[in-house]
């Protein structure tokens, strides 16, 4: 399926990451947005509110983030691609209904333009300290998919990719960007619509009296049931059977939760997206995501100039975590360095997977600005000592 | 790799961010360079001294923030005073002649001043002073061809104001060319 030609702004633009993200959503076919303004994410909502009337979408400014998250789930079940955006405090408020999206297996995209926390923290400055909240912020056991763009161009591209993943795996997908990328303006090339590949929603091929909204399929992803076409079904946050009816016992719980987790874990190779450079024969490898994966590059170049064998793994997807690849690297290199704007969130996951097979370092800080290449360079030097 | 860091500073409302946007867009869209624009979003961006930063480079900009600008475009004395200490040695100061008073504590090498407010007032709209500054900037720096900036002005200002803004740009440019020629004669 290709993007809808008349609504894609093909060409070269000078856009910030938030505007680019909004255009990515529109190109992906998103036609419902519910949100509540919060710095530094508001430009996404602003642009969508201006563009949606022109493309036939519906924008609603809700009373709060709880309602926003609930509304995009409802819209998705209504048959429309939907998204919302927020930042730290709003992300906290969305967590309960994000879990509802996981439980009801509802395709939608949620963008968190991360700022410094905790609480209201630094509204106008960047952070990457919501990464574990993205992973575990809602209650219960589940898996998530989270992407991290490093530029306005990637904000456009990864928003489309997030919609595709959400439809493919029938679940909410997170874009974990940050204030620096969101408010940074650069050239964004929007390709012609025929070059934008979209994954269409998979609906059941069964008749209304045979179809089940949570059918157990081989790939663990049940096709959805369309509304308004005679299908009757129930959607609930309670543990449910294939019909969607509540079943409150340990057996149903085991089946349901394990399937929700397997849906992501068994397709991890398809979901995980890494970009590696100079990793072959590297002595030290930097692992980073989002804006941090970009500002480490001058540090790497400087160290390489001095003959240090250092490579980079950029995590385009942060969750699910690339366990397999990190294990392989740990058995080959002297050290792995995680660079992130927090005091060790994804680092802890990396360190756990490494399990002592190589040295691990955290280049972390509390946010408010991006890493200075010099600081990363110093840690590379320490790691090769 | 040739990289130029630029900081634009002035009062909130003078069109500081638009100025940065036009420079970045000129480089990235009309001159085949890489340009990253960042801006101050805090309370300082609302009413008092605010600033926009542009990094222009022949290669992809990896570190997005400006640390020691090679060019400071100042439209207010407050802005100049806030940022003068962080300029690169021998950098260029491009400023509004009546509003900015360069002093010995700044690190600027060359200073280029234009009475942009007066020129804008002559054109009937004080609001275009930032575009006069841009025209002047195009003349006194060699960052990119004047035409790239001019095109960027045309495609960035509100519809219906293109003619006035291009006139403002041209007046600033002409003032800059004349000033440079005179400077050279004096040398």
Interface residues (C-beta under 8 A of the other chain):
Chain A: X12 X13 X14 X16 X39 X40 X124 X179 X180 X183 X184 X185 X186 X187 X291 X294 X295 X297 X298 X369 X370 X372 X373
Chain B: X21 X24 X25 X28 X29 X34 X35 X36 X37 X38 X39 X40 X41 X42 X61 X62 X63 X64 X65
